[in-house]
Amino acid sequence: SVVSDIIIPNQTKIPFLNFSILSDGEAIEDNIVLTIKNEGNNFITTSSNFNGITKLYLYENVAPTDQFITDPTEGTVDNEILSIDTFSSSSELTISIPSTKLTFPADTERSFFLVYDIGKDTLAGSTNKVSAKITGFSGTGSTSKATIKAFNTPSTEASAPICGLAFSDIKSIIPNNSQFGAGNIEAPILKFTLKAFQN
């Protein structure tokens, strides 16, 4: 997990997972499939909804570090392999990766970042979270033509709570029978409380 302690609505390109895949003994060059579980159940499945994950990216960690880099002034820029902004399930995503985008030479380890965009209407709260967990990886061996599956996918998820501010106790404090016009200064209008949601 490389996600920060908290995330906020409308935040973009948040790195969640940094993981590596090693093709041991045989190259994988076709039918590459990666399965992601989101235990926050907030992949957005309707186009008019912005309460949850609006986009997912897979980047190759070109010069493997724990730092996700998109600015060339900070180092070697990580390479975007694909992005997805249409989800059929709120909790699980199966990604088919074209061989034109990614292959795995034999006995070669490649490192990746899984990255999210969060919608502007995502609800903050102590029970709301965004998460990512790799539950499957497979591909076709270039020599054997057999389906090769990962046997040691991570057992834990990467997750972070959604923080923000909410209005509460909104009340009018305009005095009864008040009249306002030009020249009024510091006229009382509204009283409200801001509540922070954050773990």
N, C-alpha and C positions, 0 to 999 in steps of 0.2 A: 504494500500500500504506500502510495506517495501523496495521497490527498491531504489537504490541510485540515486543521481541527474543525473548522466550520466552513460552510459555503453560504452564499447569499443569492437571492433570486436575480435573474438576468446576468449571472456570471457566465463567461464564455471560456472555452478551451481550458477546462480544469483537468489536470492530470489525475487519474484515479489509481491506475495500476501500472506498475513497471514489472514486466515479466520477460522471461527468456524461453526460447524453444530450441532444443537440440535434436537434430535428426541424426540418430546414432546408427551408423553402418550402411544406410541407404538414403539416397536423395529422395525428397518429396517434391514433386513438380506439378501435381494435378489434383483436382477435387479437394482443395484445402478448405476446411470448414472449422470455424471457431465459434463456440457457444458461450454466451454471457448470460449470467443470472443477475437480476436486479431485485434484491429482496425488499427494496423500498416500493416496488410495484408502481413505478411512475415513469416508465417509458410512455411517451405521449402517442396515443393511437388515433387521435382525431385532429384534423388540421387547424381547427379553431381554438384548440385548447393549448394554453401555455403554462399549465400547472404541472411541471415535472421536467424530465429530460427531453429536450427538443432535438438534439443531434448527438451522434456518437462518432468519434474519429479513432482510427488506428494509425499510429505513427511508428515507424522504425526508429529506434534509438541508435542513431548512426555511429556516434562515438560514445559507447555505453557509459553512462553516468546515471546518478539518481535525479539529475536535473533535466526537466523537459525544456527544450530550447527551440524557440521560433524566431528569435532575433539574432541575426548573424554577428552583431557586436558582442554577444555573450558567449559565442563558441560555435561549434559545428551544429548547424540547424538540423533538427530531426525531420525525417522524410515522411510526409503524409501518404499513406498507402491507399486509404479509402475513407469515406465519410457516409453516414447513413442518417437520414432525417425522416424516414417513414418506418413505423413500427406496427406490427400486427398483434403483438402481445405487450402488455404493460410490465411483464415480469421476466421475460426471456427473449433473447435475440440469437438467432443462428446466422452467422456471417459466412457467406461463400466468397472466397478470395480468389479472383482470377489469377491464373499462372502468369499472365502478362504483368501483374502487379507484384507477385511475391512467389518465390520458390525457396526450397531449403536444400542446399548442397549437402552431400553426405558428410557426417562428422563435423558439422558446422553449427555453431550456436548463434542465434540472432535474438536481439533484444528489442522490446516494444513498449510503447505507452498506449494505454486505453484512456481516452479523453472525452469529456462530456461538455455540452452546453446546457445551461439550466434556464428554463422559461421565466419570463418576467412576472408571471402570476403564481409562481410556486409558493405554496403556503409554508410559512415558518412555524415552528413549534417544537416542543421537546420530543414529540413522538414522530415527527416527520424527518425522514432521512433520504439520502441518495446513496446507492450502493452498487458495487460491481464485484462479480466473482466469476472466474473462469471455471466452467463445468465440463468442457469438452474440447478436444482438438483432434482432428484426423486429416488424413490425406492419402493419396495413392503413391506407393513406392514406385520409383522410376524403373527399377529392374524386375522386381517380383510382381508388380501390378496388383499387389495386395493392399487392402485398406490398413493403414497404420494408425493406431490410436495412442494418444497420450495416456500414460499409466500413473502419473504423479501430479495431477492438477491440484492447485492450492485448495486446502480444506476450509479456509476462512475467507470472509469477504472484506473488501475495503469499503468503508462507509463514513459518512460525515453528516451531522445534523444540519438542518437549514435554519439559519438565523435571520433575524430581521426585526423591524419595529411594527407595532400595531397600535392603533388608536383605541382608547376605551374611555368610558365616562364622558362622552361628548355632551356638553350642556350649553345652552344659551345663557349668557349673563347680562343681557341687555336689560337695564332697569325698566320697570313697568312705566308706561306712559312717557317713554323717552322720545325725544325728537332730535334727529341728527341733521346737520347741514354743513355748509361751508364754514371752516374755521374750527370745527370740532377737533380736539387733540386728545389722544389716548382714550378714546371712547371704548368702554368694555363691550365686547361682542360675544366671545366664545371662550369656553373653558374645556380643556381636554387633558387626558393623561396618555403618555406614551409608555408602552410596555415592551421590553426587550425579550425576544425569544432566542435563547442561545444556551447550549450546553457548555 
